[in-house]
Amino acid sequence: DPYEPGGDAVYMFARGAAEWPTLVPTGGTFSVKAHVWDNTDLSNSLTACTRVKDAICDRLRDADRPKPPRPEFAHEADVPLLLSVYRDHAVLYRDMSGVSLHKRGYRDAMHKASL
């Protein structure tokens, strides 16, 4: 249930966590991935993701911005986010690393391991 008690705390945290109208470009996309464990009221990562997305969209609407479109794939979002909630302490990260190196062609040719 996205409206369980712990969801409200996550919503308020995410709403004030950053200056979302500046961070999310107009017409840009964002995605949220969550890791939730050992909390008092929040036990579901889907609830956490939903409430963070609600908070960001509401903050953008308050700034007279339209709701951003959903990215086709989460890793292709303009602003990928990771929420970690552990023992009632939340941290929201912006993923700046992008797609894994092996998927970006970091090594053109595979070679025999040195061991």
C-alpha positions in Angstrom: 0.0 0.0 0.0 1.7 3.3 -1.1 -0.1 5.1 1.7 1.1 3.1 4.7 2.4 5.3 7.6 6.1 5.1 6.7 5.2 6.3 3.2 4.3 9.8 4.6 7.7 10.2 6.2 9.5 9.1 3.0 7.3 11.6 1.0 8.2 14.5 3.2 11.9 13.6 3.2 12.0 13.3 -0.6 10.0 16.5 -1.2 12.6 18.6 0.6 15.7 16.6 -0.3 16.7 18.7 -3.3 15.6 21.6 -5.5 13.8 19.3 -7.9 12.7 21.9 -10.4 16.4 22.7 -10.9 17.6 19.1 -10.8 15.1 17.5 -13.2 15.3 19.3 -16.6 12.0 20.3 -18.3 11.0 17.4 -20.4 13.6 15.2 -18.7 12.9 11.9 -16.9 13.8 10.5 -13.5 13.7 7.0 -12.0 13.8 5.8 -8.4 15.2 2.5 -7.1 14.8 1.7 -3.4 16.4 -0.5 -0.8 14.3 -0.8 2.4 15.1 -2.9 5.4 14.7 -3.1 9.2 12.3 -0.1 9.6 9.6 0.6 12.1 6.7 1.5 9.7 8.1 1.0 6.2 8.6 -2.5 4.9 8.1 -2.3 1.2 10.5 -0.8 -1.4 7.7 -0.3 -3.9 5.9 2.0 -1.4 9.1 3.9 -0.9 9.6 4.3 -4.7 6.0 5.4 -5.2 6.2 8.0 -2.4 9.5 9.5 -3.7 8.1 9.7 -7.2 4.9 11.4 -5.8 7.0 13.9 -3.9 9.1 14.8 -6.8 6.2 15.2 -9.2 4.2 17.3 -6.6 7.3 19.5 -6.2 7.5 20.0 -9.9 3.8 20.8 -10.2 4.2 23.4 -7.4 6.8 25.0 -9.7 4.3 25.0 -12.6 6.1 22.3 -14.4 4.4 19.3 -16.1 4.7 15.8 -14.7 7.8 14.3 -16.4 7.3 11.3 -18.7 8.4 7.8 -17.5 11.7 6.7 -19.0 11.4 3.6 -21.2 14.1 1.9 -19.1 15.1 3.0 -15.5 18.8 3.1 -16.4 18.1 5.6 -19.3 16.5 8.2 -17.0 18.1 11.7 -17.0 18.1 11.7 -13.2 18.4 8.2 -11.8 17.9 8.1 -8.0 18.6 5.5 -5.4 16.8 5.6 -2.0 18.2 3.7 0.9 16.1 3.4 4.1 17.7 1.5 6.9 16.5 1.5 10.5 14.3 4.6 9.9 17.1 6.6 8.4 16.7 7.6 4.7 19.4 8.6 2.3 18.7 9.6 -1.3 21.5 9.3 -3.9 21.8 10.5 -7.5 23.4 7.8 -9.6 26.1 9.6 -11.6 27.9 6.5 -12.9 25.5 5.5 -15.7 25.4 2.2 -17.4 28.0 -0.5 -16.4 31.3 -0.2 -18.1 31.0 -3.6 -19.8 27.8 -2.4 -21.4 29.4 0.8 -22.7 32.2 -1.0 -24.6 35.0 -0.4 -22.0 36.9 -3.4 -23.3 36.8 -3.9 -27.1 38.3 -7.3 -26.9 38.3 -9.9 -24.1 41.7 -11.4 -23.2 42.9 -14.2 -21.1 43.1 -13.5 -17.4 46.5 -13.1 -15.9 46.0 -15.8 -13.3 
